[in-house]
Amino acid sequence: MVIYDASPPYLQARDRLLLRALYTWGLRVSEAVALDVEMVDLNDSALRIPSHIQKDYPNGRSPPPATLDLTRDGVAEIRDYLRDRWKNSDAMFPSRSSPRMTTRAAENVIEKLAEEADIRPFSTYGRGQPKDVTPHTLRHSVAYRMIEREGESLDAVQRRLRHATILTTQREYSHFERV
């Protein structure tokens, strides 16, 4: 993926990896900005997401720790990013002014990238505007891609997105399923 901006290369690399975390891995924006470098196991090609950074559910049930398998491309991108990054921080995604990006900063990055690439997402009303692309719509895109393009089941989507129940997944994505 090419990022079309005048940002320094180190920020472009961070932004590309943030985009991967949201669009490929399906992380919530709060999870992405809470990632620490130590949560990535490059030898095992795994991202280990502890319970404390995942969404807590209203019934008080904390989710179990999750492990996402990383692709070879994902591992290579993380390895390059960590080797070349400008700031030594425990956080996977530091900002220029603090050790960790905020959720708002991550939202701003996605908004900027969508504007620069002139992304016009499909919606029930036709084509949207770049401002319609948010970290959460990228998460929805994971479900769409899994069901429509990869032929995965709602159960697989539930596992990837780590919904507390299959009912959440069905409510949000059953209209994507092929009949």
N, C-alpha and C positions, 0 to 999 in steps of 0.2 A: 504494500500500500504506500502511496506517495502522499505526503502531507505538503500542501501548497501554501507555505507561508514563509515569512522572513524570520521566524523564531530561530534561535541558535540550535545547532544540531542536537545538543544534549536535551533540549526541551522537546524537539521533534521525536526523539527516540522514546522519551518518557510518555509522550502523548500517544504514540503508536501502540506502546505496550498497554496503556490504559484502555485504549480502544479495543485491543484484543481481550482484555480482562472482561469488558462489558459485552462485546459482540460475539466473541468466540466461546469464552468460558461461562458466560451468562451470570456473572456476578452482579449483585446489587451494588449501586454506587457506594453505599456506606461500607460494604465489604471490601470493595476495591481500594478505597482510600485507607482502610484499616489494615491492609496487608503489610506484613513485615517480610523482609528479605528471608528470614529464617523459615518462613512457611513454605518456601519453594525448595524442593529436593530435585536438583538437576540430575543427580545420578539415577534416581528412580523415575524421572519424568513425571513428577507429581506435585500438585499444589495441595497443601494440607490446610484446610480452613477450620480453625478451632471454633468451638461453640460460642465463645464470648464475642466474636465479631459477626456472627450470623444473626438474622432477625429473630427476636423473641416473639413467641406467639401469645395471643391474649389469654390462653388458658394456663399460662405460667410454665408451659413445657419448653424447656430449652432444647434446641435441636442438637443432635449428636455431632461430633466433629465430622467433617466431610473431606474426602480426598477426590480431587479431579485429576484425571490423566491428561498429561500435556502431550501435544504432538511434537514431532521432531523439530518442526518449524518454530513452534512455541518455545521449546527449550533453547534453540539457537538464538532466538530473539532476546530471551531473558538473559542468556549468557553474555551476549554482546552488550546489552544494555547495562548490566551490572559491571562489566569490565570497563566500559567507557563513561559511566555516569560521573557527573561533575561534583556530586555531593555525597559524602559518606554519611548515611543515615540508616537507622534501623528500618525506616519506612520504605516500602517498595516505591512509593510515589511521593517524593519530597517536593516541596514548592521552593521557589526562589527565596522566600522570606521566612519559611519555617521548616521544621523537620518533616512535616507531613502535609499533603494537600488536604483541603477541606472538601466536603461534598459539593459545595457551591463552586469551588475552583474546578473540580472535575466536570461539573455541568457546563461551566463556561468553556472548557476545552472542547467538549463534544459539540456545543453550539457553534464555536468558531470553526471547527473542522467541517461540520455540515454546511455552513455558509460558504466556506472556501471551495468545497467540492460541489456546491449547488445540488445537494441531495434533496430530492423531492419525493418523499415516501408515499406509497399508496395508502389510502385510507378508504373508509366507507363512502366518502364524499368525492373520490377521485384522487388527484395528486395533491399532496400537501406541500408545505413550505419547509425550507431548511430549519426554521425555528421549531418545527414539529418533531425534530430528531432530539431525543433526550436519552440519558443513560437508561431509563426504564423502557423506552421504545426499542432500544437495542436489545434488552433482555427479552422482550416480546419477539423480536426477530429471531432469537435463538430457537424459540418454540416453533415458529413458523418454518424455519429452515429444517429443523429436525423432522417435523411432520410432513410438510409438503415436498421437500426435496430429497430427504434421506429416508422417508418411509418409516420413521420411528413411531412408536406407540405413545399414548399419553403417559403410560407408566415410565417410559424412558425420559420423557420431558419432566415429569415430576421428580425423578431422581436427579437429573441434571440441574434443574432450577431449585431443587431442595425445598419444594412446597411441603408444608406440614401434612396435608392430606391430599389424596387424589381428587377430592371434591373441588379444591381450589384450581387444580390443573384443568379439570373438566369444565368448570365454569368459565375459565378464561380462554381455553383453546379447543374445545370440542368442535367448534365451527370450522377448524382447519382440517379435521379428520376426513378422510375419504370414505365414502359409503359404498 
